[in-house]
């Protein structure tokens, strides 16, 4: 009896602590605690959505509506040009370089040199945004692509999520019938034969929202779409085949030469025209799924008390694996440090906080979501957790800029898409890219040259020196790793040498 009484006392104290946390947050916001829906789209290009590109071939009415009811960031970035590192940055608020999680898990492709060491799991010691919210009484839900650890001890259930639907080690829907049921996914029961994965993930998310409408929740929907394999519902594919023909987009030149990684084994080409019917069907299917979740927020009566965030993990796939989309005028795509590989769709709707239809040109990055969520929830910041992110709340409330003026990237790998190992720094309108094979640099003024076609490094030598010095200090601060020589091979360039 004494043991039971003590257990009941401990449980009561825990519940009171959670209630106190939520009461504190609610009083700070002068309302009930905010809910959060975070939507991550895989491989979606910045120019793939209508709110960023009115001339896009694809149809994204629900994402466009989300932009009209919230804030659209025109200079939003992923922390890395491929998926797993960016996912790590969202979950932790840290640059993935800090734990050597600098490529997709587990991509270890060699080129002229050996790539940097790769950690292919998100350490369990990290306090994820889900764990931080759960500590304060939030119910947490994950659906879709995880790709942050090779075995189940590193999957969502052990990283702060109460419920996991479809999150495991694979980076795409590669089991069963892939994007259609049966899925062959150990974390997702099969639906009726032919059920479409994006719709299923949205349905699971909608069920969670409705079931938890009376308590604060964090729902994280990470679509497998629009990642390969390229496949979509047949009626939608037919719709876009007809649309391409109607618009005169069939038979036009679709590809142009892209920068080559030497030695050249196969000439690299980049898509310059959006007319891929299957990819368009995938984009629209994903957008419809977004619409289902937004509709559920309204139906459950929580839309006015729910922050919705939407972004992508890297740029559109334009130079490999079918090259289904064009990112023009942005250069490059997934796997590249050019803007096409890292500039992202970046939307935040905070009812009562953001001005509907507003835009912000301040450079922001995926590490910023973690502290922003804590700040909007009225919960205390944990800088030791979200070390590299800053809260975007000032921007969301209309203040002109953040105190931070510099963003960094570090990709010491040979990408599957042809990208060159390198680092980058953006400071104001200027962006410097440093190539790790030989130390060459490129400098661009993004305000004047968003397509990164005019290299100003030879004309801006002092700016190059200053930005390289700052970038190298960041390498040291984050314990960045670099390329190494193959056995008996030449030595690659190293910073400071």
C-alpha positions as CSV (number, residue, x, y, z in Angstrom):
1,X,0.0,0.0,0.0
2,X,2.8,2.4,0.9
3,X,4.5,1.6,-2.5
4,X,1.2,2.2,-4.3
5,X,0.6,5.5,-2.5
6,X,4.1,6.7,-3.4
7,X,3.6,5.7,-7.1
8,X,0.3,7.6,-7.2
9,X,2.0,10.7,-5.6
10,X,4.8,10.6,-8.2
11,X,2.3,10.2,-11.1
12,X,0.2,13.1,-9.7
13,X,3.3,15.3,-9.5
14,X,4.1,14.5,-13.1
15,X,0.7,15.4,-14.3
16,X,0.7,18.6,-12.4
17,X,4.1,19.5,-14.0
18,X,2.6,18.9,-17.5
19,X,-0.5,20.9,-16.6
20,X,1.7,23.8,-15.3
21,X,3.8,23.8,-18.5
22,X,0.7,24.0,-20.6
23,X,-0.9,26.6,-18.4
24,X,2.3,28.7,-18.6
25,X,2.3,28.5,-22.4
26,X,-1.4,29.3,-22.6
27,X,-1.2,32.3,-20.3
28,X,1.8,33.7,-22.2
29,X,-0.1,33.4,-25.5
30,X,-3.4,34.6,-23.8
31,X,-5.1,31.6,-25.3
32,X,-5.1,27.8,-25.2
33,X,-1.9,26.1,-26.2
34,X,-1.1,26.2,-29.9
35,X,-1.0,23.0,-31.9
36,X,1.6,22.4,-34.7
37,X,1.4,20.6,-38.0
38,X,4.7,20.3,-39.8
39,X,4.7,19.2,-43.4
40,X,7.9,18.1,-45.1
41,X,7.8,17.3,-48.9
42,X,10.6,15.1,-50.3
43,X,12.6,16.5,-53.3
44,X,10.0,19.3,-54.0
45,X,11.7,22.1,-56.0
46,X,11.3,25.8,-55.1
47,X,9.8,26.5,-58.5
48,X,7.4,23.5,-58.4
49,X,4.6,25.4,-56.5
50,X,2.4,28.1,-57.8
51,X,2.9,30.5,-54.9
52,X,6.6,30.7,-55.9
53,X,6.2,30.3,-59.6
54,X,2.9,31.3,-61.2
55,X,4.0,29.8,-64.5
56,X,4.7,26.3,-63.0
57,X,3.3,23.3,-65.1
58,X,2.2,21.7,-61.9
59,X,-1.0,22.5,-60.0
60,X,-0.7,23.1,-56.2
61,X,-3.9,25.0,-55.1
62,X,-3.8,23.8,-51.5
63,X,-0.2,24.8,-51.0
64,X,-1.0,28.1,-52.7
65,X,-3.9,28.7,-50.3
66,X,-1.6,27.9,-47.4
67,X,0.7,30.7,-48.6
68,X,-2.2,33.1,-49.0
69,X,-3.2,32.5,-45.4
70,X,0.3,32.7,-43.9
71,X,3.8,34.0,-44.6
72,X,5.9,32.9,-47.6
73,X,9.7,33.1,-47.2
74,X,11.4,33.8,-50.5
75,X,14.8,32.9,-49.2
76,X,14.1,29.8,-47.3
77,X,16.8,27.1,-47.3
78,X,17.5,23.5,-46.5
79,X,20.5,22.8,-44.3
80,X,21.9,20.4,-46.9
81,X,21.3,19.6,-50.6
82,X,20.1,16.0,-49.8
83,X,17.5,14.6,-47.4
84,X,18.8,13.0,-44.2
85,X,21.0,15.9,-43.1
86,X,18.1,18.4,-43.6
87,X,15.8,16.1,-41.6
88,X,18.3,16.0,-38.8
89,X,18.5,19.8,-38.8
90,X,14.7,20.1,-38.4
91,X,14.6,17.6,-35.6
92,X,17.5,19.1,-33.7
93,X,17.8,22.7,-34.7
94,X,21.5,22.0,-35.4
95,X,23.7,21.9,-38.5
96,X,24.2,18.3,-39.5
97,X,27.9,18.9,-39.8
98,X,28.2,18.8,-36.0
99,X,27.6,15.0,-35.9
100,X,29.0,14.2,-39.4
101,X,25.5,13.5,-40.7
102,X,26.4,15.3,-44.0
103,X,24.9,13.0,-46.6
104,X,21.8,10.9,-47.1
105,X,21.8,7.8,-44.9
106,X,23.9,5.9,-45.9
107,X,25.5,7.5,-49.0
108,X,29.2,6.8,-49.2
109,X,30.0,7.2,-52.9
110,X,33.6,7.9,-53.9
111,X,34.8,10.1,-56.7
112,X,38.2,11.4,-57.4
113,X,38.7,11.3,-53.7
114,X,37.1,9.5,-50.8
115,X,34.2,11.3,-49.2
116,X,34.2,12.5,-45.6
117,X,33.2,10.1,-42.8
118,X,29.5,9.7,-42.5
119,X,27.4,9.1,-39.4
120,X,24.3,7.4,-40.6
121,X,22.0,7.8,-37.6
122,X,20.6,10.6,-35.5
123,X,22.1,10.1,-32.1
124,X,19.6,9.1,-29.4
125,X,21.2,11.7,-27.1
126,X,19.7,14.5,-29.3
127,X,16.6,16.1,-27.8
128,X,14.3,16.3,-30.8
129,X,11.6,18.9,-31.2
130,X,9.1,16.1,-30.6
131,X,10.7,15.3,-27.3
132,X,10.9,18.9,-26.3
133,X,7.1,19.3,-26.9
134,X,6.2,16.0,-25.4
135,X,8.0,17.1,-22.2
136,X,5.4,19.9,-22.0
137,X,2.3,17.7,-22.5
138,X,2.0,17.6,-26.3
139,X,0.8,14.5,-28.0
140,X,3.2,13.7,-30.9
141,X,2.6,12.0,-34.3
142,X,4.8,11.1,-37.2
143,X,3.8,9.9,-40.7
144,X,5.9,9.2,-43.7
145,X,9.6,9.2,-44.5
146,X,12.0,9.1,-41.5
147,X,15.4,8.1,-43.0
148,X,17.3,9.0,-39.8
149,X,18.6,5.7,-38.7
150,X,19.3,2.2,-39.9
151,X,17.6,0.1,-37.2
152,X,14.4,0.5,-35.2
153,X,16.0,1.9,-32.1
154,X,16.6,5.1,-34.1
155,X,13.1,5.3,-35.6
156,X,10.4,7.8,-34.5
157,X,9.0,5.9,-31.6
158,X,12.3,6.3,-29.9
159,X,12.8,9.9,-30.8
160,X,9.8,11.5,-29.1
161,X,6.8,10.4,-31.2
162,X,3.9,8.7,-29.6
163,X,2.6,7.3,-32.9
164,X,4.6,6.4,-36.0
165,X,3.0,5.6,-39.4
166,X,5.4,4.5,-42.1
167,X,8.6,5.9,-40.7
168,X,11.6,3.6,-40.9
169,X,15.1,3.4,-42.4
170,X,14.3,3.5,-46.1
171,X,14.6,6.7,-48.1
172,X,11.8,6.0,-50.5
173,X,8.7,3.8,-50.9
174,X,10.6,0.8,-52.2
175,X,8.7,-2.2,-50.9
176,X,5.5,-3.8,-52.2
177,X,3.9,-1.8,-55.0
178,X,5.9,1.3,-53.9
179,X,3.5,4.3,-53.9
180,X,0.5,2.0,-53.9
181,X,-0.8,-0.6,-51.4
182,X,0.4,-3.2,-50.5
183,X,3.4,-1.1,-49.3
184,X,5.8,-3.6,-47.8
185,X,6.4,-1.2,-44.9
186,X,6.8,-2.6,-41.4
187,X,5.4,0.6,-39.9
188,X,2.3,0.9,-42.1
189,X,-0.4,-1.6,-42.4
190,X,-1.6,-2.2,-46.0
191,X,-4.7,-0.6,-47.2
192,X,-7.0,-1.8,-50.0
193,X,-5.1,-2.9,-53.1
194,X,-4.1,0.2,-55.0
195,X,-4.5,2.7,-52.2
196,X,-2.3,5.7,-52.8
197,X,0.4,6.4,-50.2
198,X,0.2,10.3,-50.0
199,X,-3.5,10.0,-49.4
200,X,-3.1,7.3,-46.8
201,X,-0.5,9.4,-44.9
202,X,-2.8,12.4,-45.0
203,X,-5.7,10.2,-43.7
204,X,-3.6,9.0,-40.8
205,X,-2.6,12.5,-40.0
206,X,-6.2,13.7,-40.2
207,X,-7.3,10.9,-37.8
208,X,-4.7,11.9,-35.3
209,X,-5.7,15.6,-35.5
210,X,-9.4,14.8,-34.9
211,X,-8.6,12.4,-32.1
212,X,-6.5,15.0,-30.3
213,X,-8.5,18.1,-30.9
214,X,-9.1,18.7,-27.2
215,X,-5.4,18.6,-26.3
216,X,-2.2,20.2,-27.7
217,X,-0.6,18.2,-30.5
218,X,2.4,18.1,-32.8
219,X,1.7,16.3,-36.1
220,X,4.7,15.8,-38.4
221,X,3.8,14.7,-41.9
222,X,6.9,13.8,-44.0
223,X,5.7,12.8,-47.4
224,X,7.7,10.2,-49.4
225,X,6.4,12.2,-52.4
226,X,7.8,13.5,-54.7
227,X,10.9,11.3,-54.4
228,X,11.5,8.5,-57.0
229,X,10.2,6.1,-58.1
230,X,8.4,8.2,-60.5
231,X,4.8,6.9,-60.6
232,X,1.4,8.5,-60.2
233,X,-2.3,7.8,-60.5
234,X,-3.1,7.0,-64.1
235,X,-6.0,9.5,-64.4
236,X,-3.7,12.3,-63.2
237,X,-0.9,11.3,-65.5
238,X,-3.3,11.3,-68.4
239,X,-4.5,14.8,-67.4
240,X,-0.9,16.2,-67.5
241,X,-0.1,14.4,-70.7
242,X,-3.0,16.2,-72.3
243,X,-2.1,19.5,-70.6
244,X,1.5,19.3,-72.0
245,X,0.2,18.7,-75.4
246,X,-2.4,21.5,-75.1
247,X,0.3,24.0,-74.0
248,X,2.6,23.0,-76.8
249,X,5.2,21.6,-74.3
250,X,5.7,18.3,-76.1
251,X,8.6,18.1,-78.6
252,X,10.4,21.1,-77.1
253,X,14.0,20.9,-76.0
254,X,13.9,19.6,-72.4
255,X,17.6,19.4,-71.4
256,X,20.8,21.5,-71.5
257,X,24.4,20.8,-70.5
258,X,25.3,21.1,-66.8
259,X,28.6,21.4,-65.1
260,X,30.6,18.2,-65.2
261,X,32.4,16.4,-62.4
262,X,35.7,15.1,-63.7
263,X,36.6,12.6,-64.8
264,X,33.5,12.6,-67.0
265,X,32.0,9.1,-67.2
266,X,28.6,10.1,-68.5
267,X,27.7,13.6,-69.6
268,X,25.6,15.4,-67.1
269,X,22.4,17.1,-68.3
270,X,19.9,19.3,-66.5
271,X,16.2,19.7,-67.2
272,X,15.2,23.1,-68.4
273,X,11.5,22.5,-69.1
274,X,8.6,21.5,-66.7
275,X,6.5,19.1,-68.7
276,X,6.9,15.7,-67.0
277,X,3.4,14.3,-66.7
278,X,4.2,11.6,-64.1
279,X,6.0,14.1,-61.9
280,X,3.1,16.6,-62.2
281,X,0.7,13.9,-61.1
282,X,2.9,13.2,-58.1
283,X,3.0,16.9,-57.2
284,X,-0.8,17.3,-57.5
285,X,-1.4,14.1,-55.5
286,X,0.8,15.4,-52.7
287,X,-1.0,18.8,-52.8
288,X,-4.3,17.1,-52.5
289,X,-3.1,15.3,-49.4
290,X,-2.0,18.6,-48.0
291,X,-5.5,19.8,-48.6
292,X,-7.0,16.9,-46.8
293,X,-5.0,17.8,-43.7
294,X,-5.9,21.5,-43.8
295,X,-9.5,20.6,-44.3
296,X,-9.4,18.3,-41.2
297,X,-8.1,21.2,-39.1
298,X,-11.2,23.2,-40.0
299,X,-13.5,20.2,-39.5
300,X,-12.0,19.5,-36.0
301,X,-12.4,23.1,-35.0
302,X,-8.7,23.7,-34.4
303,X,-7.6,25.6,-37.5
304,X,-7.5,28.9,-35.7
305,X,-5.3,27.5,-33.0
306,X,-2.9,25.5,-35.1
307,X,0.4,26.6,-36.7
308,X,1.1,25.0,-40.0
309,X,4.6,24.9,-41.5
310,X,5.6,23.5,-44.9
311,X,9.0,23.0,-46.5
312,X,11.1,20.6,-48.4
313,X,14.3,18.7,-47.6
314,X,16.3,19.7,-50.7
315,X,15.8,21.1,-54.2
316,X,14.0,19.5,-57.1
317,X,15.5,16.6,-58.9
318,X,16.8,18.1,-62.2
319,X,20.1,16.3,-63.1
320,X,19.6,12.6,-62.4
321,X,17.2,9.7,-61.8
322,X,14.8,10.7,-64.6
323,X,15.5,14.5,-64.0
324,X,11.7,15.1,-63.7
325,X,11.7,18.8,-62.9
326,X,13.3,22.1,-63.9
327,X,14.3,24.6,-61.2
328,X,15.0,27.5,-63.6
329,X,15.9,30.2,-63.1
330,X,17.7,28.6,-60.1
331,X,20.8,26.7,-61.1
332,X,21.3,23.0,-60.4
333,X,19.1,20.9,-58.2
334,X,19.1,18.1,-55.6
335,X,22.7,17.2,-54.6
336,X,24.1,20.6,-55.7
337,X,25.1,23.6,-53.5
338,X,23.7,26.0,-56.2
339,X,20.3,27.6,-55.3
340,X,18.4,24.9,-57.1
341,X,19.7,22.3,-54.6
342,X,19.1,24.2,-51.3
343,X,16.5,27.0,-51.8
344,X,13.1,25.6,-50.6
345,X,9.4,26.2,-50.4
346,X,9.2,27.7,-46.9
347,X,5.7,28.6,-45.5
348,X,4.4,29.3,-42.1
349,X,0.8,30.0,-41.1
350,X,0.3,31.2,-37.6
351,X,-3.4,32.3,-37.1
352,X,-3.5,35.6,-35.4
353,X,0.3,36.0,-35.7
354,X,1.2,36.1,-39.4
355,X,-0.4,38.5,-41.8
356,X,-2.2,36.5,-44.4
357,X,-0.5,36.6,-47.8
358,X,2.7,38.2,-46.5
359,X,6.1,37.5,-47.7
360,X,9.6,37.8,-46.1
361,X,12.9,38.1,-48.0
362,X,15.1,37.4,-45.0
363,X,17.3,34.3,-45.4
364,X,16.1,31.5,-43.1
365,X,17.0,27.9,-42.8
366,X,15.6,24.6,-41.6
367,X,17.5,24.7,-38.3
368,X,15.1,27.6,-37.4
369,X,11.9,25.6,-37.1
370,X,12.8,24.1,-33.7
371,X,13.3,27.3,-31.8
372,X,10.4,29.0,-33.7
373,X,8.0,26.2,-32.5
374,X,9.1,26.6,-28.9
375,X,8.8,30.3,-29.1
376,X,5.3,30.3,-30.6
377,X,4.2,27.7,-28.0
378,X,5.4,30.0,-25.3
379,X,7.9,27.5,-24.0
380,X,11.4,28.3,-22.8
381,X,14.2,28.3,-25.4
382,X,16.8,25.5,-25.1
383,X,19.8,26.9,-26.9
384,X,21.9,23.9,-26.1
385,X,19.4,21.8,-28.0
386,X,18.7,24.0,-31.0
387,X,22.2,25.3,-31.1
388,X,22.2,26.7,-34.6
389,X,18.6,27.8,-35.2
390,X,17.0,31.1,-34.3
391,X,13.3,31.9,-33.7
392,X,11.5,33.3,-36.7
393,X,8.8,34.8,-34.5
394,X,10.1,38.4,-35.0
395,X,9.8,38.0,-38.8
396,X,6.4,36.3,-38.5
397,X,5.1,39.4,-36.6
398,X,6.4,41.8,-39.2
399,X,9.7,42.9,-37.8
400,X,12.2,43.6,-40.6
401,X,15.1,41.3,-40.0
402,X,17.0,38.9,-37.7
403,X,20.2,39.7,-35.9
404,X,21.8,36.8,-37.8
405,X,23.3,37.6,-41.2
406,X,25.1,34.4,-42.2
407,X,24.1,30.9,-43.3
408,X,26.4,27.9,-43.9
409,X,26.4,24.6,-45.8
410,X,28.8,21.7,-45.8
411,X,28.5,18.8,-48.2
412,X,31.8,16.8,-48.4
413,X,30.4,14.1,-50.6
414,X,29.9,13.1,-54.3
415,X,26.2,13.3,-54.8
416,X,24.2,10.8,-56.8
417,X,23.0,13.8,-58.8
418,X,26.4,15.0,-59.9
419,X,27.0,17.7,-57.3
420,X,30.5,18.5,-56.4
421,X,31.8,18.2,-52.8
422,X,32.0,21.6,-51.2
423,X,30.9,24.2,-48.7
424,X,29.0,27.4,-49.0
425,X,28.3,30.6,-47.1
426,X,25.6,33.2,-47.7
427,X,26.1,36.6,-46.2
428,X,23.6,39.2,-47.1
429,X,23.1,39.1,-50.9
430,X,26.4,37.4,-51.4
431,X,27.0,33.6,-51.7
432,X,30.4,31.9,-51.9
433,X,30.9,28.3,-52.9
434,X,34.1,26.5,-52.1
435,X,35.0,23.3,-53.9
436,X,36.7,20.6,-51.8
437,X,38.6,18.8,-54.5
438,X,40.9,21.7,-55.3
439,X,39.8,24.7,-53.1
440,X,38.5,26.8,-56.0
441,X,35.8,29.3,-55.1
442,X,32.8,30.9,-56.9
443,X,31.1,34.1,-55.7
444,X,27.7,35.3,-56.7
445,X,25.4,38.3,-55.9
446,X,22.1,36.5,-55.6
447,X,20.1,39.8,-55.7
448,X,21.4,40.5,-59.1
449,X,22.1,37.0,-60.3
450,X,19.7,34.4,-58.8
451,X,20.8,31.9,-61.5
452,X,24.4,32.0,-60.3
453,X,25.8,32.5,-63.8
454,X,28.2,35.3,-63.3
455,X,31.1,34.4,-61.0
456,X,32.5,37.5,-59.4
457,X,35.3,35.9,-57.4
458,X,38.1,37.5,-59.5
459,X,36.6,40.9,-59.1
460,X,35.8,40.8,-55.4
461,X,39.0,39.4,-54.0
462,X,38.7,41.0,-50.5
463,X,35.1,39.9,-50.2
464,X,36.2,36.4,-51.1
465,X,39.0,36.4,-48.5
466,X,36.7,37.7,-45.8
467,X,33.9,35.2,-46.5
468,X,36.3,32.2,-46.8
469,X,37.8,33.1,-43.5
470,X,34.4,33.2,-41.9
471,X,33.4,29.9,-43.5
472,X,36.6,28.3,-42.3
473,X,36.0,29.5,-38.8
474,X,32.6,27.8,-39.0
475,X,34.3,24.6,-40.2
476,X,36.4,24.6,-37.1
477,X,33.5,25.4,-34.8
478,X,31.4,22.5,-36.1
479,X,34.4,20.1,-36.4
480,X,33.8,19.7,-40.1
481,X,35.3,16.7,-42.0
482,X,36.6,16.8,-45.5
483,X,37.7,14.6,-48.5
484,X,40.6,12.2,-48.1
485,X,42.9,10.5,-50.6
486,X,42.4,7.0,-52.0
487,X,45.1,4.5,-51.3
488,X,48.3,5.7,-53.1
489,X,46.3,8.5,-54.6
490,X,46.8,12.3,-54.6
491,X,45.9,14.4,-51.7
492,X,42.8,16.6,-51.9
493,X,42.7,20.2,-50.9
494,X,42.2,20.9,-47.2
495,X,41.1,24.3,-45.6
496,X,43.9,26.3,-44.2
497,X,46.5,24.5,-46.4
